[in-house]
Amino acid sequence: MTAKEFVANFKPKYSEYCPCIITWDGEVYACEGSHLDEMVRLCGDENILNEIPQNVSPMFYLTGKLRCVVVDYENQLYSEDFSQEQRYALLDLAEAKLILLNPMDVSGKQAL
């Protein structure tokens, strides 16, 4: 769903917590379980975790593979870069006060 649809559907439900994933094209997916579970679902391959080298964080690996933004209330995690659509989605979520805008690259660099 778009960020605006996400806000309309989930704003009453979330307060200071906004678990979702934003895909490269700006679509927002609510995380009913964990962020990792939702990323595995988005990959479409339940065995994807077996591909991940042991010394690599599954969250960081899938964030890079999917080119997604992992969102909670205080932080937004991405890998290397994010799209203009993801930027707009983050701004929509921040404007609705569902997140504190704080995107961070998995390497620790802050953006925006």
Beta strands, then each sheet from edge to edge (+ up, - down):
strand 1: 20-22
strand 2: 28-30
strand 3: 69-71
strand 4: 76-78
strand 5: 103-105
sheet 1: 2+ 1- 3+ 4- 5-
end
